[in-house]
Amino acid sequence: MRRLNFILLFIGTLMIILLSRVYFLSIKSNTYYEQLSKQNYIKRVYQAPSRGLIEDRNGIPLAINNLGFSITVKPHLKSYKNKQKLHNIVKIIAKHFPEYKEDELLKRYKKLDSPYKHDYVNLIDYIAYDDFFSKFTLFNSIEDIKVEPSVKRYYPFHNAASHIIGYVGKASRENMNNNELSKYSGIVGKNGLEKYYNEKLQGTLGYKDIKVNALNKELEVLKEKKPNEDNNLKLTIDIELQKYIQKIFTHKSGAVIVIDVNNGELLAAASFPEFDNNIFVGGISQKDWDEMRNSFDHPFTNKLVNGLYPPGSVHKMGVALALLEHGISPSYSVYCNGELQIGNRKFRCWKQTGHGRTGFRKALRESCDDFFYKASLKVGINKISKTLEKYGFGQETGIDQINEFIGVNPNKNWKRERYNQPWYIGETVISSIGQGYTLVTPMQVARYTAFLATGKLPRPHFYKDNHEEPVEVPTDPEYLKIIRQGMYDVANKRFGTAQRHIRSKVTIAAKTGTAQVISIPQSEKKRMKESELEYYHRSHAWLNTYGPYENPQYAVVALIEHGGHGGSAAGPMVSKIYDKLYDLGYIKK
């Protein structure tokens, strides 16, 4: 009996296994192979959208897509049987477009073709529409060639606003790994707004599900999803103003910024010298790259956010607020005789004969160094640094540009951590006038100037829809009033350091700055004139301004590398910028 039960159990188990297998083969595997068969005859082709346009605030295009054609060639033509076909194709291309060499085209084809590739090989990415149109019929009639529409990024204003707009380039393997769409578009933002807003500008992928036969011939479109092309970028800048600034900036290098003090919109922002973005789109030549990279004027550096400079005297308003905030009376004054002796070292005022009795307002108007030397020693670097931090020094501005630098807002802890050295009182003295370790970007100075005008720190931005409320910084209104009066005097009162150089339809508040790039030896009794120094040893010239004085609307900041004195170097140019703002209707009296 036991043996019979065992046999029945064995037969039952065997039947269950056989039935399970029959079920798998007839039902489950049918579903599996059905899916496989679909993959055999349905091909999904992804479609990259056209890259979004970049426009100025008035809708004028700053980055567009030029229409042209690409040439793709049938795969698997490397074999002995088809080799002559391939050679004939590249000969035809080289004949009609001599800039493409036969051996280079063959090399590219062999690199991109493979036994497992069934799509046509992209031999030439882009030929301009006007260059190709007359030859379209010829190339379209060749059996093994496909001519397809193609676009190429183009910057119609060439070098205007080049640093902020940035450029696109061919997507690298790393780009493709991190960004699926770039596999199909072949390009990606490499710098500036093109990179910062790359995800928005590139849009989203579309696709077609296409029925094909065993020879990969397309039979029918089964399903289609259009790419999302709601991807244009409208900027805050006015290209007419930007071009005007480019025209009047006749100096070698530097930066100019025009910012709305109430909301942070950047009407213009330029880093000089500029470059033509178009040279990067198809790949820059080694010669052009070496020339840019080796220039002492650093054309490739976006000086707006990546240029670090001592601020010189444009720093003094922030230091004055720190002094007032930390116990120095608004009526405080010093007697400036032209120098301050500390130990064996003399710290000289820019005016050799001194300014005489000097308080806050006069110290700003005439940019008296000695006033800040003596007052800073009463407060100390840590308290000064703490106040300056509130005004954005040593911090990112939050601007929509890549790799923004933060500069240096030094104090005792910073020096200890950076150099493992103590802080000396002489360093407090030179820091009080924006020298020493202190470093800023022009964009930080523009944001700080907007604060001086309004009492609020806006976030500078280029994208028009990037709305963010300015941050109110707790500051005594009476202290700000003293600062503003001093800045008014700079541009409008006798002995003001910019009074002789600013002439505008708009009443402007200003501060000049002369930031040394080399130290002056103690043995030098009389300072050399800037014009007597070698060019790259001359001081940087700053001028930060806002206007109109009674109803601040815009701040204009100019930095001229090795320009000498801020008033004479930048005053006439900044005056013209305010006049242009008035003429364009941005400033209303």
Buried (B, 14 or more C-beta within 10 A) or exposed (E): EEEEEEEEEEEEEEEEEEEEEEEEEEEEEEEEEEEEEEEEEBBEBBBBBBBBBBBBBEEBBBBBBBBBBBBBBBBBBBEEEEEEBBBEBBEBBBEBBEEBEBEEBBEBBEEBBEEEEEEBBBBBBBBBBEEBEEBEEEBEEBEBBBBEEBBBBBBEBBBBBBBBBBBBBBBEEEBBEEBEBBBBBBBBBBBBBBBBBBEBBBBBBBBBBBBBEEEEEEEEEEEEEEBEEEBBBBBBBBBEBBBBBBEBBEBBBBBBBBBBBBBBBBBBBBBBBBBBBBBBBEEBEEEEBEEBEEBEBBBBBBBBBBBBBBBBBBBBBBBBBBBBBBEBEBEBBBEBEBBBEBEEEEBBBBBEEBBBEBBBBBBBBBBBBBBBBBBBBEBBBBBBBBBBBBBBBBBBBBBBBBEBBBBBBBBBEBBEEEEEEEBEEBBBBBBBBBBBBBBBBBBBBBBBBBBBBBBBBBBBBBBBEBEEEBEEBEBEEEBBEBBBBBBBBBBBBEEBBBBEBBBBBBBBBBBBBBBBBEEEEEEEEEEEEBEEBEEEEBBBBBBBBBBBBEEBBBBBBBBBBBBBBBBBBBBBBBBBBBBBBBEEEBBEE
